[in-house]
Amino acid sequence: MSRLIRAVIDTQALRHNLNVIRARAGRSRVIAVVKANAYGHGLVSAALAIQDAGAFAVARLEEGMSLRAAGIDSRIVLLEGVFSRSQLEDAAQDRLDLVVHDAKQIELLEQCGGASRFALWIKIDTGMNRLGFSPRDFVGALKRIRMLESAPREIRLMTHLACADERDGAVTREQLVRFAEATQGLKFETSIVNSAGLFGGTVVGSNWVRPGLALYGASPFADATAADFGLRPVMTLLSTVLTVREIQPGERVGYGGAWTAARPSRIAIIAAGYGDGVPRSFETGTPVLIKKQRAPLVGRVSMDMIAVDVTGVAGVEVGTTATLWGEGLPVEEVARHAHTIPYELLCSISQRVPLEPR
Ligand SMILES: *Cc1c(COP(=O)(O)O)cnc(C)c1O
């Protein structure tokens, strides 16, 4: 018997999704975003499976260093950049591209020298108000970067869209106008869109696209599934029925007795809890796929277990496999029941859940 709970990772689906993204991206090149342990899918193994992506992006220095240590030779963009001399030296050592989004980071480059070791992606804040130089400050930032004693190997310009998942693309269009104005006349390559920007309704031209979620076969949109775009789920979270019990009407299940049976019910106890990354915010009614049917979770998620009402499902017994999300049960659908987004579910898979190749 395999492990009670495991996340099965379908690297073929990952490669398939990369191809779908490539077709969508047209002439833009792809930066595969593999931050947060490749959205829970396993940083190194995911990156190795799509090495031909040509470029990767990570959020943290350590993630970039892990990719290099695994022998990945492609361009790696460090999305948050570096903040100290030792980080700068580590990044240089590992040939990481740096995002520069704050004046402190330019200062660091001025003080430490050796900027010629880097390709720099200057980030312009076009309305998200998270990272990046305002269009006005960007002018000065670019000037300082161009005056660095040792000129960076390359300069590229980027921004990030705040509302690309919204059907009404008004905010996105506004951001695009700001970006176009800020970069007017400059010949540098650019990067703008994430998954939602790539698959959304607004046409966005740039040299590089930065998809994350779509690679893993999930949709960033509330009103469209990944399948609508031809994307396939990469992670399927599977677990196992530990026991099945029959309960009478009026009996309650789990901590706090939070759910009460209204009829004679068969309850399957499944080995998946918040200790595995199944959030406690999963409500009664969250679907679990068992014997190819959706059955509702009932009561509270505990650390190691959930309870599922399988009254209507034939053949459920100790050892039966259940799908928490993935193939047959889109993670987007499940996320809605926890008032969260697929991103959070995927990257919250905990250490004790083994990732198994399909
Ligand atoms: C995470 C991230 C992405 C990828 O976003 P998805 O919505 O997963 O496609 C792209 N760009 C930046 C700057 C990011 O932080």
The ligand as an SDF file (V2000), in Angstrom:
LIG
                    3D

 15 15  0  0  0  0  0  0  0  0999 V2000
    3.8000   35.0430   -8.8630 C   0  0  0  0  0  0  0  0  0  0  0  0
    4.0940   36.0040   -9.9420 C   0  0  0  0  0  0  0  0  0  0  0  0
    3.7780   35.7040  -11.2680 C   0  0  0  0  0  0  0  0  0  0  0  0
    2.9670   34.4840  -11.6490 C   0  0  0  0  0  0  0  0  0  0  0  0
    1.6150   34.7290  -11.4050 O   0  0  0  0  0  0  0  0  0  0  0  0
    0.4580   33.6810  -11.7700 P   0  0  0  0  0  0  0  0  0  0  0  0
   -0.7690   34.3850  -11.4230 O   0  0  0  0  0  0  0  0  0  0  0  0
    0.6980   32.4670  -10.9460 O   0  0  0  0  0  0  0  0  0  0  0  0
    0.5980   33.3860  -13.2290 O   0  0  0  0  0  0  0  0  0  0  0  0
    4.1820   36.5960  -12.2460 C   0  0  0  0  0  0  0  0  0  0  0  0
    4.8490   37.7250  -11.9230 N   0  0  0  0  0  0  0  0  0  0  0  0
    5.1560   38.0660  -10.6550 C   0  0  0  0  0  0  0  0  0  0  0  0
    5.8810   39.3310  -10.3710 C   0  0  0  0  0  0  0  0  0  0  0  0
    4.7730   37.2170   -9.6270 C   0  0  0  0  0  0  0  0  0  0  0  0
    5.0670   37.5690   -8.3660 O   0  0  0  0  0  0  0  0  0  0  0  0
  1  2  1  0
  2  3  1  0
  2 14  2  0
  3  4  1  0
  3 10  2  0
  4  5  1  0
  5  6  1  0
  6  7  2  0
  6  8  1  0
  6  9  1  0
 10 11  1  0
 11 12  2  0
 12 13  1  0
 12 14  1  0
 14 15  1  0
M  END
$$$$
